[in-house]
C-alpha cells in the first residue's frame, strides 16, 4: 500500500500532463482525474485539467454545446443537407435522430409562375416543386406551415390543415 501513493503521484505528474499536451483539451482529462487516489495529486490533476480546458475555451478551441443548442441548429438547418450534423448530435448526446417535421408560423406566401414561395417567420424560404393544386386564400392567409421529411431527401409542406405538396428549401 505504501508504494501506491508515490506511484500515483508519479503517474499524475508525468502521464497526465503529457497526455494533455498531446491531445486537445477535453472533459476526458477532467474525468481522468477522478481515478487519481491521492488527494493532493487528484486536486493538482483537476487544477491542471480544468486550467487547460478553460484556456482552450478562451482560445475558441473548445465550446460547450447544450442539447437545446443542437435542437435549435437542427430546426434552423431543416431542409438543407448537412451530413455531419446528425453525427455531431449523436456523438454529443447519444441519439442520431433527425428532425422529421417542423411547424412554423408563416410570414408571407407568394405565387411565382403558379407555384408557392413560402417565407416562414424563422427566415426560411421554401418553394413548391410539384404542380399540385393547393387551396390558398390571400384574404384568409395562412397561420402556419408544417414541413415533413419525405422519401429520398425530399420534403412535403402543408398550410394549416391543408393537403401536402412537395417543396424545396431555397433559403
Steps between C-alpha positions, in 0.01 A plus 500: 500500500784743576626488143159588361512868595843576349407303186174693472684829547751397237224407254306819567805719456639335185234310306203734531683823409665324205165373381351847537774646281454239226123531478275802487337591828179312568282390786671158479806643672283637781320166543833313503595685817233312691718187474789667688489363854715746696310813595780748426581337166131485406457868581810587296367290214162677511664841518717425197221337295247775572762766431580343161129472420440864594799611291371301200152649546642853520698435180184379323629142460232348725136600523233367734181410312169414660233268365285813455773655281511189281121492466500867400759434227302197382187712463681788332676270254192286427474454126870542431741209463757519779631143521714553811223649717330172599838344580602797711174486694531123544854524634404779739165368620480134404210529258524518125141606452440768244217749495218332305262795484479865585199723555572873471284813472481638145619855433409523130367290212568598138410326177767499229407336169218308666711362783518615860802667655454491876697719741482379858538719808831329580644633171485176303372522141344197332384459139238262367654251256194305386192612310250394764199728543503638850220707646626838608303814572699823510213658692496229767877447497693219662582473869765231490673254271607148587796359307569126516791291381397278210661227293847536350585825677196690378255706705124550512316804634144576598330824599310486828304176460510487120641247254867412464698631203867447411745782583870579512680743724653792314618713793 
